[in-house]
Amino acid sequence: MADKTIKAAKKLMRTEVTNILSTMSEANREQQSNEIFEKLMNNEKFKQSQRVSVFINMADEIKTAKIIEEIFKQGKRCFIPRIILKSKHMDMVEMSSLEEIHNLPTIKWGMRQPEVVDKEAMDVGGLDFMVVPGVAFGPDCSRLGHGSGYYDYYFARYKAKFGNLPHLAGLCFREQIKDAIPMTEFDVRVHEVITSTN
C-alpha cells in the first residue's frame, strides 16, 4: 500500500472511530474502564513493573484516574506525558504525588500536562511499562495513533538510547478494536492490547 493510500486510510479510520466514540454513553465508558482497570491490575507485567508511564485521559478515552491512583498506592514511580505543541517531541515526566497531578494545567485539546520537565524517564533509568493510548488497535497489536507522531517518535528515541522498549500496553474500548490497522514501516506495534470483553 502506497504511503498516500495508507495516510488516507488512517484518516478515514480515525474519523470512523472518533464518530463511534462520540456516541458512547458515560455508563458504557465507565463500565469498560473499570473492567480494563481490573485486567491491568492482574497483568503480570504490570505487577512486576516499578516505573510506569500513563496518560491522563481525555473525554473519549479509557478513564485512567484509578490506574494513576493505584500506581502511587503500590509504590511504583509514575510518569506522565508532556508534549511540545507543533512538534513531535514528547517527554515522560515523573510525578511526585496525586496532588501534583490534580494541579496540572490544561493545554490544547483539554490535555493536562506538566509545565516543565523535571525528571524525564530516560534520564532516571527508563521505564518498565507504558500505558499507551490510541484511536484504534488491531488483533496483531497494531496501533493507530492520533496522527501527531508523539508516541512513535518517543519510542524511537527510547530505543536509540536503551536498545529496546519497555512493555507497551495499549488500552482501549472494545469499539476501538479493528480487524486491520493501516500501518507504515515507522509505526510501532504495542506488546499487548487490553480491552473490555463484555
N, C-alpha and C positions, 0 to 999 in steps of 0.2 A: 504494500500500500504506500503510495507516494506521500511525502510529508504534508503537502497541501490537503490531500484527502484525509489523512489522519487528523490534521488540525480541524478540518470541518466536521469530522465525525465526533471529535471531542466536544466541540462547541455545541453540537446538536444534543449529545448525551447530557451535557451539563444543563442545558435548558430543560430537557425532559425530566431529569431527576429533580431539579430545583422546583419545577411546577408540581411534581408529586409531593415533595416535602412541604410545600406551602399549603397543601390541603390536609395534612395530618392533624388530628386532634391533639390537644395538650395531654389528654388522658393516654393516648396511644404513645406519645413521646415519653411520657413518664414511665409507663409500664415497660416499654422496651429498654429504656435507660436503666431501670432497676435490674432487669434480667441480665443485661450486659455487665453491669457493675458486679453482680454475683459471679458471673463467669470469670471476670477478670480477677476477682479476689481468690478464686480457686485455681487460677492459672499457675502452673509450676514455675514458669519463667518469671512471672511477676513476683511470686513468693520469694524466689531466690535473689531478686534484684535489690540493690541498695540505692542506686541513683536512677531516678525515673523522671522522664520529661512527659508533660501532659499539657494539652491545650485547654484554654478556658473557652468553653463552648459559646457559640453564637446561637441565635434563636432556632435555627434549622438543623442543629447538630445534637448528637448524643449529649446528654447532660453530664458534665464531668465534675461538678462540685463535690459529690460524695467520694469520687475517686481521689480528688485532691486532699480532702479531709482524711481519708484512710492512709494516704501516703505519709502524712505527718503523724497520724496516730501510731503507725507501725514503725516510726523512727527512721523512715527512709529519707533520702535527700530529694527535694522536689525542684524541678526546673521547668520554667515557663517560657514559651516563645516570645521573642521580641523582634519585630520586623522593621526594616527601614523602607518606608514607602517609596515607590517609584524606583525600586532596585530589586534585586533578587536576594538580598542579604537578610539572613535571619540568625539570631543568636538564641541559645537556650540559657536563660539566666536563673541562677539559683535563688529561691525564695526562702526566707528565714522562718516565716510563720504564716498561718492562715490570715492573721490580721493584715500582714503586708499585702497579701493577695487581694483581700477585700478592699484595700485602699488604692489599688492600681487605677491609673487614669484611663479614660476611654479615648480611642482614636477612631480612624475611619472604619466603616462597616460595623460600628458598635463594638469593636475589639478592645479588650482591656489588656494592657501590657506594661512592663517596667519602663520607666523613663530613661534609665541609664543601665549600662551593663556593668555590674559589679563583679560577680563571679560567673563566667561563662563555662559551660560544661566541659568544653575541650581544654580549658586551661586548668581545670581542677580534677583531672583524671578520667574524664569521659563519662559515658552513660552505660547502664546495663540494659535499660528497657525504655522504649519510646512509644507512647500512645500517639498514633498518627491519625489525623483527620483525613477526610476525602469526600469528594462528591459521590463517587461510586467505586465499588470494588468487584473483582471477579472471583470465581471459584479457584483460580490459579494464583490468587493473591496479587493479581494486578491491581493497580490503583489509578484512579482518575482524580487529580487534584483540582483546585480552583482555577488553575491556569497561570498563576503568577510565578511558579517555579521555586518558591521559598524552600520547600522541603527537599526537592531533588537537588538543589544546589547545596543545601546543608549536608545532605547525605554524601555528596561528592567531596566536600571539604573535610568531613569527618573521616571518610575512608582514606583520603590522601594523608591525613595525619596519623591515624591509628592502624590502617591496613585492613580494617574490617568495619562492620557496622554493629551497633547494639541490636538487641532483639526488637524488631519493628512489628507492632500490633496495630492493625487498622481496626478502628471501632466505628460501627455504622448501624443504622436502622436496616431492617430486612428489605425495606423498599429501595435501598441503595445497592443491593446486590444485582449485578447484571451478568448475563451469560458470557459476554465478551467485552473487554475494555480496549479501546483503540490505544495503542502504545507505540512509542518510538524507542530507539536504542538507548536514549538518555533517561527514560522513565524507569523508576526503581520499584520493584515488587516488595511488598511487605512480607514478613515471615509467616504471619497468620492474620486471619480476619475474624474478629469476634463480633457476632451479631445476635439478634433475637431470633428464636426459632418458633415462638408461639404466635 
